């Protein structure tokens, strides 16, 4: 069967609802589910405020950035791929508290696909309450349904809170040529690839 044959899916689709209540014993209840187009506006808000916190310099660009993120995410949500999901964490009051995207993708042309996490973002007032952990746990479950044994993501090297979270959950840096040759020269890199073996 070809990977492009949609009549017989190769990967199990994720159910529309996937409850994850108190999965990490934080005392807060959230449901992790697949995002829909109806979630687009709050998703864009969570992403833009998490990755581009407003300041005096970027406030004029916010409308343009918001449109760009909106259109990009809308295209991915409309694709209905069996190897891409945008997940949301929703509070018991119905508020979207966080999001993450997971897909099977190739790092380079002709390389095998691998499970990759991107755009993990949690609203400021819901951070450090287990939302990110629940989203990552759901990604791990989905990765296993795809038959993958490793889960990859990039982390900003200056984001200490993210480093601590990923380290606590078992993610480890992937060695690269950069570490061997550039770092001894005092050059730094903004992103580091991490992997978790499931």
N, C-alpha and C positions, 0 to 999 in steps of 0.2 A: 504494500500500500504506500502511495506517495504521501509525503508530509503535507502536500497541498490538497489532498482529497478531503473535502469537508463532509462528504456523505458518511464517512466512518471516522469519527474523531479518534485521534491517537492519544489525546490527553483527556482526563476526566475533568469536566467543567466543575467549577466551584458553585455550590448552591447559592442562591440569592441571599439567603440569610444564614449566618453562622454565629450563633450566640457564643459569647466568651465572657461570662459573668465572673468577676472576682478570680480570674485565672491566675493572678499572681498575688492574691491575698492583700490587695492594697486598700480594700474597703470601699472602693468606688466601682460602680457597675457600668459597663459599657457593652455594646453589641458591635462586633466586627462584621461588616457585610460588604458585598460588592457595590461599588458606587454606580450610580445611574446618571443620566443627563440631568435629572431633577436636582442632583447634588452639585452641579457645576459651579454655581455662584459661590456657595460657601467653601467649596474645594479651592477655588481660585484665591479666595480671601486668606485661607489658611496657608497656602503655598507662598503667596506674595509677602505676607507679613512675617513668615518664618525665614525665608531665604533673602528677602530684601527689606529689612526693618526700615520703616520710614525715618527719614532725616531731612535736614534742610536742603541737601544737594539732590536727593532723588525724588522729592515729592512732586516735582514737575513732570517726571517721567512715569509716575505711577499709572496714569490712565493708559499710556501706551503699553507699559509692561502688563497691565491687567488684561488688555485686549489680546496681547500675544500669548500669555499663559492660557487664557480662556479658549482661544482657537486651537492651540496645540493640544490641550487636554481633550477638547471636544472631539477632535479627529481620532484620538486614541480610544475614547469611550465608544464612539460610533463604529469602530472597526470590528467589535465583537469577536476578537481573536480568542482561541482556546489556549494561547500561550502568553496572554497578557491580562492582568487584572489590576484595577485600581480599587483598593480597599479603603473603607472608611470606618472609623470608630465613632459610634453615636452614643451619647449619654442617654440615660433613662428618660430625660426630659425631651429627647429628640434633637438635641444640638450636636452638630458635627464637631467632634473634638480633635480629630487627627486623621491623617491619610498616609498611605504608602502605595507605591506601584511595584509590581513584580512581573517579570517577564522571562521568557527563555529567549536569549539573544546571543549572537556571536560577537566576541570582542573585536574580531577582524574578519575580513572576507575569507572564506574557505576554512575558517576555524569552527570547531564544533560549538553548538549552542550550550549555554549554561544558564542556570537560574540566577537572576540579577535583581537586586532591590534598588529602587531609586525613589527620590522625592519623599522620604519619610519626614513628616512635619506634624507637629502637635501645637494646638493653640496655646498661647502663653499661659493662660490661667489653668490649663489642664496638665501642664508639665510636671514631672516627678510624681505622677499618680498612677503609673502603670500602663498608660495608654500606648506608648511606643512599644513596650514589651508585648502587649497583647497583639498589636499589629504585626510585630516581627514573629511572634509565635504562630500566627495564622499563615504568614508567608512560609515559614518552615514546614507547616503541614501541607500547604499547597505544593511546595517543592518536592516533598516526598510522594505526593500523588502523581507528579510528573515522572517519577522514577529517577530523580536526580539525587546525588549524594553530597553535593556541595552547594552552598549558597553564598553569593558574592555581593559586595556593595563597596562603594567608595565613601570615605570619611574625610572631612576637612581636617587637615593636620592641626589647625589652631582651635578646634572645637573639643575642649577637654571633657565636657559633659557627654558628648557623643562617644568619645574614646572609652570613657568609663563604662557607659552602657553596653557598648559592643563587646568590650573585654569581659564584662561580667556574664554576658550571654554566650561566650565561647568563640567569638570572632577573633581571628589572628591575622596579622599583616602577611601579605603575599610578597615574598622576596622578589626583587626586580633588579635589572641592570643598574637602575638609578641609584639604588642603595650601595652597590658595589663601586661605582665609578664617580658619581656626581657628589654624593654626600661628603666623602672625604675632602672634596675641594671646597666645602662650605656652601654648596648650592642646596637650596631647599625646594621642596615640592609642596604644592597646596593640597593635593588629594592623595590619599593612600588607599590602595585596594586591600580589602579584608575578605577573608573567607571563613566560613564555618562548615566543618565536616559534620554531616548529620548521622 
